[in-house]
Amino acid sequence: MRTTKRFTPQVLARFMAEGRSTGTLADFTPWHRVSRGDPSSEGRSHLLHWRDRFRELLSDGEWKGSLFIILMRNVFDSREQFKLSCGPAAHELQAYDVSAPGGLFDGTLKIAADLGIKHPKISGHGETSDWSFSTDNLLTLVSPRGVKSLLAVSFKPKRIDSLPDRARDLLLIEQEYWRRRGVVWLLITPAEYDKATADCLRCSSGWGLMSEPLSADILGEASAVARTLASASLSRTLTAIRASLNSDLETAQHAFWQAVWNGSLTLDLRRSWRPSAPVRFLTQSDFDALNPVISRRSAWKM
């Protein structure tokens, strides 16, 4: 059982002392963590190992969103539970690139005042402090020429029109925070992606992500076999991969799904979970269109 029951100024001070929401790449520490010492999140928490560290995800929506992010080919870094500055602060891209926009950018306190929205506060043990907003995932993208940019993504389990006015006001502050930095902010709900696609990613993530990576030669062979059998059942495809690799069925499963997750196979992810269902492939553009992050779909239209 977690020992801390609610957020207080003392809890946020502890987060700061621990260096949360600092660092980059494998050295990054999220602001909110899956920890016994942290207040419980509203949803189910998940730990997902990717790129040399565990990603700390506080809901099913964040977990599914992270799976879509992992499919992206241009992600240089991914920082979950990223804290927004209350006061003026340097541009978040400065962590990687000294040529990023200079100067100080407005924090949530000024933005709330400009928008006429009451900034949330927390209290406890006789103290009061301003609440620290966070964005579910701050992505650092890199172009083919090596230019870095940011993309902020938040996830909600319900449609935006079902949220109370106060919740929408707080999202407006978050959106404006990133707008003033020239960063696109996406709000993704289940309406922005196909449920079957998310289910396929969830069910295949164990085969594609949580196993020892196979060699490029093995994945290339598995991809070639799978493409020659387009529209065959998954069972038949895996049997053919097994024969071609002279391996067991488990290795064939890993080879097939790792090829999907690394982008070698642009599988139609809307397929049924049944092994007898056919395996179909899409063009790269149609495959990318299944991904709400790549497609920049957002529930927030303001």
N, C-alpha and C positions, 0 to 999 in steps of 0.2 A: 504494500500500500504506500502511496506517495505521502511524504511527511508534510509537505507544504500544501495548504488547502486553498489559498487564494492569493491573488497578486496584491502586494503591498509595496510601499516605497522601499522597504528593506529588501524585498525580493529583487526588485529592479536594480538596486545598488549592488546586490550580490552578482547579478548577471554582468554588470559593468566590470566589477572586480575580477571576474573570471575571464574577461576578454571576449565575451560573446559578440557575435556578428562582426568579427574581425578576421583578417587573414584572407587568403585566396586559395583556390585549387584544393589540394589535399589538406592544407593547413587551416581551412575555414572552420569556424565554430558557429553553429546557428544561434540566433537569439533565443528562440524557444526550443527546448530539447525534449526528447523522449527520456525522461529521467524521473526517478522516484522523488527527487527534491523539487520538481517543478509542479505547479498547479496542473491538474488534469485538463486535457483538451476535450472538446465536445464530441469529437469523433474517435474512431479507432486509430491508434497510432501504429506506424510501421517503420521498420529499419530496412533500408535497401542499399546493399553494397554496390557501389559503382565508382570507378576511377579512384581507387585507393582509399576510399573512406565510406563509412556508413552515412547514408542520407536519412535525416530524421524528419519523418513525415507525420503530421498530426491528424490526418483524416484519410478516408478512402479516396476522396477527390484529389488530394495532393498526391497520393500514391499513383492513381491513374494518370494524373497530369505528368508526373515524373517519367512514366513509361513512354508517353508521347515525346517528352523532351529527349530521352535517351535515343530515340529513333532519328533525331536530327543529326545531320552530318557536319554542321558548322558551329557546334557548341564548344567553345573554348573552356568555359567555366560555368558552374551552376551553383548558386549560393541560396540555399533554402532558409526560410524564416529570417529574412534580411531586415534588420532594424532600420527604420527611417529616422533621420535626425529631427529632434524637436526644434533646435535652433539652426542658425546659418551654418552651412557645412560645404566642404569641397565636393566637387562632382565625383560620383561613385566610380567613374571610369579612371580616375587618377590612381587607383590602386594598381593599375596595369600600365598606364601610359602617361608619362609626364606631359605629353603634348595634348592631352585631353582638355576640354574647356576649363579655363582657370577661373579664379575668383570664388566667391561664396554664393551658394544658392539657398533660397528660402527653405526653412524648416516647417514642420507641421503647425507650430504655434502661429506663425505669421500667416500661413495659408488659411488656417481656420478663421483667424480674425478677418482676413480679406474676404472670405466667403460668408462671413456672418454666421459661422457655425461654432457652437460651444465645444472647445477642445476637451476631450475626456480626461478625467483625473482619477487617481486612486488614492486611498487612504488606509492607514493602519498604524497602530501603536502611537497614536497621537500625531502622526505626520501625514502630510498630503504632498503628492507630486504629480506632474503631468504624465499621462500614459504615453508609452512608446509604441507607435504604430510599427507594423512589420508587413512586408510583402512576401507572399508564399514562396516565390522563386525569382531571383534576379539572375538572368542569363547574360553571359558575355559571349557574343557571337564574333566570329572571325571570317572575313571575306577571303576569297581566293588570293587577294593581294596582301593579306595579312593585316587589314584594317579592322580594329576592334570596335564593337558597338554594344549597347545594352538593350535588353528586352525584359520588361517586368511583367510577371504573370501571377495572377491570383486565382484561386479556385473556390467556388461556392457550391454546396450540395443542392441548392434550390434555385428556381428561376428568380431572376432579379426582381420581377414584379410582385413576388410574394414576400419580399423583405420589408420590414417596418421602415418608416421614414428615417429614424435615427441611424439605422444600419446603412441606409443609402447615403446619408450625409457623411458618414465616416469613409465610405468608399469614394465619395467625391473628393475628400481631402487626399486620399491615397492617389487617386488619378491625377489630381492637380500637382501633387508633389513631383510626379514623374514628368508631367507635361512641361513644367517649368525647367526641367533639366534636358528637354528635348528627347525624352525616352518614351517609346510606345509602351502603353500599359494595357494588358489584356485581362479581361475578367471571364473566366471559363466556367460554365455550368454544364450539367449533363445535356442541355439543349444544343451545345456547340459540337458534339461529337456523336457518332453512332454507337449505341450500346453494344452491339455485337463486336465492333472493332475493339472497344475497351475490354470486353470480356476475353477476346482472343489474346490480347496483349497480356492480360492478367494470367491467363491459364498457361501461356507459353513462356512467361518470364523465367520460370524455373529452369527450363531447358536452354533458353537462349542467353541468360545472364548469370545464373547462379551455379555455374560449373566451370571447370578448367577450360580456358580457350583452346580450341583446336587450331592446327596450323592452317595457313592460307591455302596450301595445296589441298588439304582435306576439304575445306569449305568450298574451294573452287570446283572440286570433283563433285561434291554433293549438289552444288548449284547447277552444274551442267546436266547431271542426271535428272534433277527435278524439272528443269525446263524442257527436256526432251519428252517428259511424260505429262505435260500440261493438260489439265482436266481429268487426269487419273485420280483415284482416291488417295488420301494421305497414306493409308495402309500400303497400297501398292507402291507408292513413291518411296516410302521408307524401306520397303523390302528391296527395291532396286538399288537404293543408296547403300544399303547393307551389303549387297552382293558386290557392288562396284568397289567398295572400300575394303571388302573382305573383313568385315568387323561384326560386332554384335549389334542388336537392335537399339540398345541404349546409345551407342556411339552414333548410329544413324540419326536418332532423334536429336541429339545434341548438334550434329553437323547441319541438319536441315534448319533448325530454329536459330542457331547462331548465324547462319547465312542470312536469315530473314532479319535478325536484329542488327547485323552490321551493314545492311543495305544491299547485299549481293542478290537477294531474292525479293522482288517487289510483290509479295504475296497479297492477294485480296484478303484483307484481315476481317472482312465481314462474314467469313465462312462459319459454318456450324462447327461445334466442338467434336462432332462425331468423326471417328477415323475413316468411316465410309464416305464422308462428304468429299467432293472433288477439290483438288488444289488448282486454283486459277491465279494467274499473274496479271499485273496491271502495268501500264506505262509508268514511268517515274512520276510524271505530273499527276496522274490519277492516284497513285500511291500517296503522294504528298498531300493530296486533297483530303485524305482521310484524317489528317493530323491537324487539329485545331490551332496548334501553336505555329506550325509552319505556315498554315493558311491565314494566320492572323485573325481568326474569328473571335469575336468578343461579344459578351452579353451587354456590355456597357456602351451605350450609343450617345451619351451626352458629350 
